[in-house]
């Protein structure tokens, strides 16, 4: 029996795309869309209710939060963002000649302590 080892090495086994995977993306989308429409017409399509979506999101959050390094990166980004916003606000106030933000209490009309007027 003759060996065809030269031809076997030129084509790696199991790497050629076949069937659905060999189709272009637009064709795949068209076929998948038809499947989804058929499932809805048949009544077997799955639709998430709000409680089920909440549980799914919670599971995803738990999975992500197990990666401590990833969570640390997220925290650093948030801190950097907040810090840069505070700097920008301070620079804007300095350019306008104001010092800091007006407090909520003073913007609502005066300084009251416990509902009593000071000095009485």
N, C-alpha and C positions, 0 to 999 in steps of 0.2 A: 504494500500500500504506500502510495506516494504522500509525502508530507508537504503541506502548503504553508509552512511556517512563515515565509516571507509575507504572504497576504494576511495572515492572522495578526501580525504585529502592526500592520499599517492601519487597521481599524480597531480601536479599543472597544471591547464588548460592553454592551449595556449603556452606552452614552448617547445613542441616537434618539432624538425625540420622536415619539410616535403618537398618533391619534390626536387627542385634544391638545396636548402639549406642543405638537408640531404646528398647530394653527396660529395664525397671527392674532394679536390681541383683540382686534375689532371683531373677528369671527367668534372668538371665545366669549366675548361680552354679549354678542347677539344670542348665542345659544344659551348662556346662563340666564339671560333676561327672560327668554321663553320658558325656561324651567321654573323661574320664580313666578311668572304670570300663571302658569298652569297650576302650581301649588296653591296660589290664592283662589283661583277659580274652583279648585277641588275642595278647598277648606282645610287643607293640611299644612298651610304655611304657619310658621311660628312668629308670633308678634309679642315682644316684651311688654309686660305691664310695668307700671312705675316701681312696684315693690321688687319685682324680679330684676329690673335694671339696677336698682339700688344695691341689691345683694351682689350682683355681678361686679359692680364698681368697687364695692367694699372688698371683695376677694382680690381684685386687681391691686388695690391700694395696699392690702396686707402683703401681697407678694413683692411689690416694689419696695416697701419699707423694710423688708428683711435685708436688703442690700445697703448696709450702713454707709459705705463709701459713696454710693449714689445719692443717698439722702444728705450726706455732708456737702456734696457738690451743689445740690439744690439749695440748701441753706446758705451757702456762700454766695450764690448768685442772687438770692433774695436780699441778703445783707448789702451786697454791693449796689444793687438797684436802689434800695432805700437810702443808702448813704449818698449815692450820686444825686438822688432827687433832693435830699436835704441840702447838699452843697449848692445845687442849682438854685434852690429857693433862697438860700442865704446870700448868694451872689446877686440875685434879683433884688432882694431887699436892700442890700448895700448900695446897689446902683440907684435905687429909688430914694435912698436916704432914710429908710425906716429901720427900726431895730426889732427883729423878731415878729412873730405873728401876734395879733390881738387875741387875748384869752377869751374863751367862750363866755365866761362869767361877766367880764367887763363889757363885752359886746351886747349882753342882754340887759344892760341898764343898771349898773351900780354894784356896790360891794355890800352885800347883806350877810349877816352872820346869824344863822339859825332863825331867820325870820324876824329878828329884832333889829331895830334901827340903832346904829352905834351912838353912844353918848346919852342915851335915855335910861 
